[in-house]
Amino acid sequence: SQTIHQWPATLVQPVGSPLSLECTVEGTSNPNLYWYRQAAGRGLQLLFYSVGIGQISSEVPQNLSASRPQDRQFILSSKKLLLSDSGFYLCAWSVGSLYTFGSGTRLTVV
Amino acid sequence: QQQVKQSPQSLIVQKGGIPIINCAYENTAFDYFPWYQQFPGKGPALLIAIRPDVSEKKEGRFTISFNKSAKQFSLHIMDSQPGDSATYFCAASYSGNEKLTFGTGTRLTIIP
């Protein structure tokens, strides 16, 4: 069966520290992968999406970057976190228009 | 053109009532309209979806109504329960570009 793993579930980081969030998918090949951010009580903001290894599209300019070193691995990174980077980060994969979301990472930058 | 406008932003309904969440779109190329349900602290999960060849789709207590000429679709929850309290997102995509465009979400609260 197809599953998506996202970790950690919660993270508290100081301003200026680096960030690495990882997402892996099982049970499917060559999925489209996505990183979304959700501010408290707000909608889903698409940050990055990838259609293949090494292929990353950025939706909004920001303090974050993404990489896809393997077919089923998607990483969200930052060199120096800002307070405004706080939020709920969601990884998702899709085949066609069927999206499956991970359980999310609650990031608090202090 | 790519936007999906969702309303209301929040909704409070008594148990047993029928909450209705509405979405409108501009891009006539859209041909797939899913609804996602998100509980606090969790990722959204697909609830129900419709394609424009039908005007209505029911799955259990959840119904999507689709009006192609008005470019609108809505989610109805029959006999709503406190366990239905969640944030609901509508979305749309079209063939050849399966990247979903999401609405802004509706926070639904069902009070006992």
HADDOCK unambig.tbl for C-alpha pairs under 7 A between the chains (distance, minus, plus):
assign (segid A and resid 42 and name CA) (segid B and resid 104 and name CA) 7.00 0.50 0.50
assign (segid A and resid 43 and name CA) (segid B and resid 104 and name CA) 4.60 0.50 0.50
assign (segid A and resid 43 and name CA) (segid B and resid 105 and name CA) 5.59 0.50 0.50
assign (segid A and resid 90 and name CA) (segid B and resid 43 and name CA) 6.70 0.50 0.50
assign (segid A and resid 96 and name CA) (segid B and resid 98 and name CA) 5.45 0.50 0.50
assign (segid A and resid 97 and name CA) (segid B and resid 93 and name CA) 6.98 0.50 0.50
assign (segid A and resid 97 and name CA) (segid B and resid 98 and name CA) 4.70 0.50 0.50
assign (segid A and resid 97 and name CA) (segid B and resid 99 and name CA) 6.55 0.50 0.50
assign (segid A and resid 97 and name CA) (segid B and resid 100 and name CA) 6.70 0.50 0.50
assign (segid A and resid 100 and name CA) (segid B and resid 45 and name CA) 6.78 0.50 0.50
assign (segid A and resid 101 and name CA) (segid B and resid 43 and name CA) 5.42 0.50 0.50
assign (segid A and resid 101 and name CA) (segid B and resid 44 and name CA) 6.15 0.50 0.50
assign (segid A and resid 101 and name CA) (segid B and resid 45 and name CA) 6.79 0.50 0.50
assign (segid A and resid 102 and name CA) (segid B and resid 43 and name CA) 5.67 0.50 0.50
assign (segid A and resid 103 and name CA) (segid B and resid 42 and name CA) 5.01 0.50 0.50
assign (segid A and resid 103 and name CA) (segid B and resid 43 and name CA) 4.75 0.50 0.50
assign (segid A and resid 104 and name CA) (segid B and resid 42 and name CA) 6.32 0.50 0.50
assign (segid A and resid 104 and name CA) (segid B and resid 43 and name CA) 5.90 0.50 0.50
